[in-house]
Amino acid sequence: MRRIMIAVLVSAVGLLASHGRAAAQGGENEVEEIYIARTVRHGRVVPSDFCAPTKTGFAPALEDQLTVHAVNVQPGDGRMTGSPDKSIGEMRVCIGQAMDPTLLGTYTEGQFNGIAFTGIGDCRLVRGNQPEEGLLTHRCFMALSGLPAPYVGGFLISSSLYSRTPFGTESSPPGYAQAGIMVIRLWKKRLP
């Protein structure tokens, strides 16, 4: 599963290497938009009323505040070279433990590039203390709804790495792209 997730992320980054956005088709009847972005965690609190179980569908244990940033990639090979400091959006995420200790229920509301969304899904702990001591890696999937017209649906997948420094872009140990790298696919209603 990890290899599939890496392959999907590398393929999507390759598609976006020169434009920041990939389209399955061009022209007036474009029905899909694909975005690559990076998230940075800036806050974690005890869940507020925003994370009420009646809204999320589970009992949240944590509430995170994240910013969303575009990424820069090399056009020749799709390798990420950084992300601008300027935020292109934000996310508020409710996180709750499932029966499986490696699975976390997630509920989020946010926006990027002015596109509001609600996401419901889960995150799975992939590895602890890999590739180094003090690091945690997760993979997440969220189905997106509450999108403005002309969007009719979409999903978000992410590959996240968190270190002993839980907030901001600088990891401890240094040298890792903290926190998440996301692929967001949005679909529009096909025009007649």
Disulfide bonds with the S-S distance in Angstrom:
Cys51-Cys94 2.02
Cys123-Cys140 1.94
